Structure formats: C-alpha cells, structure tokens
Amino acid sequence: MANERPTHLGVAFDRSLTTSFRNRIYPAYKAQRVLPPPELEAQLRACEEVAAALGAATFIDDLYEADDLIGTLCARLERGGHGAVVVTSDKDMAQLVSERVSLYDFGKGARQTAAEVEAKLGVRPDQVADLLGLAGDPVDNIPGVPGVGRKTAAALLQAFGHLDDVYARLAEVARAKAIRGGVALAERLAAHRDLAFLSKELATVARDAPVTADLDDLEYRGADREAVDEIFDRMAFGRIRSRVPLWRQETAERRGGA
C-alpha cells in the first residue's frame, strides 16, 4: 500500500480448508493439509479485521476460496472495462492473467503479464487450468493424470490447444513426433479421462462467486484511525501504526472534503 499507492484495494481470505465447494466434488481436495490450530485461526480472523481497518475492502465466503473471490472481482472489473493487479505468489492464479489483469509477486518484486506466464509455464494463461488438469497439483491434492508431468502436459497443450482438444485428438497424440512416448501417453490419457476433467474443474478459479462489489466499493479511502488504534492497542502493536500510509481523514482533505 505504501509503495504502490493503490486507488482501489480488495483483500480476499479463505474461510476453511474443508468447506469449499470443491470438497463436495472431490472430498480428497486439500485433505492432506493439517488443519490450523485454534491459535492460528484467531490470528487469521485478526488479519481480516486489520485489513478492513487499514481501508481494504475485505471478502470471505464459506464455499468459495480466496482465489475464487479474486477471480470473480477481476471478471467484474474486466466487464466494466477496468484492469486489476492480483498480488500473489500462487502460480495457479496465472489463469486470471489477461490484457487487463496481471500478477504481482510482492516478495520477489516480480510482475507477470500473459507473455511472461507463457514463458514461465510453457502455456498461455487460458491454458493454465488445462495444465493442472493433466499434471495435477500436489499442493492442493489435485490428482491429474497419473504419470503426466507439467513438461509433458505443456507439450500436449502447445500442440493441441485445450484439454477438450487433446481428448478429441487422442489418435494424433499417439502419432505426434514432438511428444515422447505418444502411444503409451494416449493410452494413459484415455484410461484416466474422467480424472483429467475432474482435476481441471478443481483447478479452475471460479468467476461466479457471490461477490457484488463494484469499482466504488473497492475504492481505497485510507485507514480508519479509530479502528486502527483500538485493534493495535488490543494486539499490543506499537510503532507499526506509524507505517500506515494514509489515514481516511487525509483522503477527505485531499478531495476538499471535511
């Protein structure tokens, strides 16, 4: 916030590791992750409280994950002719990148546009969910097609387009000279077709989450001094409040308000 001076700002949170709509589709989704202890859950709730006090529009839902809330916000903004920067280090979020949406990894100071996503992952942003459908994602316990890694998955998508195209042209996969072990690969893909499409569904960021915020709702008006003081005193935060980049009253004064 201090470095970028955003005009609009939203922060999305995950409610739970077990209540996502994806768990209903595939109970094993993220099942390998250890649930947070009560002490950490309390800290996560405090993070949401602090973000709101600092002036961010905050979003959280029982069924939709933070990624879905962000994806839906981006879709709404794009339909309105606006752009967005998604601040994340999650490579899977590259599927949101478009002419109007880019990624920013704050920790590395790295930004990704569509060209940079393709150079890094070997596929276009619109193929990222297909890539995960084929190769899976062990971090989220998304299975993918057994024996298909990201390199092979990228080669398939470069040659054929999307997951639907790969399966529509399995005979060509078997004959493709640019793809190693084409015959065995085509057989493996055929045997695990349902798993591939399930994996893509799990990996696809939703664009229809129950988020109704528009550009005005996301406008960054600065931190609420009273709320910040109460929360920071309660949490025994000291000098950190001096790093708050903008107070709400300063925003009003800048615009000629009271």
Secondary structure, DSSP 8 states (H G I E B T S, - for coil): -TTT--SB-EEEEE--SS-SHHHHH-TTTTTTS----HHHHHHHHHHHHHHHHTT-EEEEESSS-HHHHHHHHHHHHHHTT--EEEE---GGGGGG--SSEEEEETTTTEEE-HHHHHHHHSS-GGGHHHHHHHH-BTTTTB--STT--HHHHHHHHHHH-SHHHHHHTHHHHHH-TTSTTHHHHHHHHHHTHHHHHHHHHHHS--S-SS----HHHHB---B-HHHHHHHHHHTT--GGGGG---BHHHHHHHTT--
